[in-house]
């Protein structure tokens, strides 16, 4: 019997994604709103699947959240492919942080495993904040999501 890969979404969840995304989205949105309250520099926060399906977002309308989720999935895929080359073909860790700095705007994209949902991406962007602060807030929120959904996983 093969052990399921925790980075992949469980087939039962994938088969009922419309239902599960709403369930996960409610809890996730609450955590993102709490992040927004304690981090006033925050401009957006988006939680999505690694393949770009949106789960929850703050600081952006629904269309913007869907677009950012899709772009985050692509950005993560490119970063992961580059990491494999840099690592000499060895499998890079499933937890990663990709960051962008544009003027006074910073964005951190964090990946983490949340069984049975697989690999998820959390992007947090802020204005007039140090990149390290954005990363700390992203990590903290990822741990809160793991705890809130009552499952164990690994975060960067």
C-alpha positions, -999 to +999 in steps of 0.1 A: +000+000+000+014+034-010+014+062+015-004+092+001+018+122-007+008+150+018+016+177-008-013+164-030-049+171-022-068+141-010-089+127-038-122+130-018-114+167-011-105+173-047-137+156-059-158+179-037-136+210-040-166+234-043-178+223-009-144+220+008-131+253-005-160+271+012-154+253+045-117+260+045-123+295+031-145+306+061-118+297+086-090+310+065-108+344+059-112+348+096-074+343+101-066+367+072-089+393+087-071+390+120-038+394+102-052+426+086-062+439+120-028+434+136-007+444+106-020+478+094+007+479+066-009+449+049-023+455+015-033+420+005-033+384+018-043+355-004-046+318+005-047+294-025-039+259-036-004+254-051-021+251-085-037+285-082-073+278-069-083+306-046-095+299-010-096+332+008-084+368+004-084+402+021-075+436+007-087+427-028-120+420-045-130+385-056-117+389-091-084+403-078-081+374-053-087+348-081-061+365-103-035+367-075-041+331-066-035+320-102-003+342-104+009+329-071+005+293-083+026+302-114+052+321-094+056+292-070+059+267-099+087+288-115+105+292-082+103+255-074+116+246-109+145+271-104+152+256-069+155+221-084+181+234-109+200+253-082+199+222-059+215+201-087+185+181-094+177+171-058+142+175-046+139+209-029+119+212+003+082+216+000+082+246+023+095+278+006+094+315+006+095+336-025+097+374-021+093+404-042+102+440-034+089+468-056+096+503-042+080+504-007+059+473-015+069+439-002+054+405-009+062+372+006+048+339-008+049+311+016+041+274+008+030+249+034+014+215+037-021+212+051-034+176+051-058+168+034-057+199+013-022+194+001+003+222-006-011+256-001+002+291-008-001+322+013+009+355-001+011+385+021+019+420+007+025+452+026+035+488+019+061+507+040+072+475+058+104+456+059+104+423+040+114+404+072+083+417+089+061+405+060+077+371+062+071+368+099+035+377+096+030+352+067+046+324+088+026+333+118-006+332+098+003+299+082+007+284+117-026+299+127-043+283+097-028+249+106-040+252+142-074+266+133-082+238+109-072+212+135-047+193+115-009+189+116+014+199+088+047+216+081+053+253+074+084+271+064 
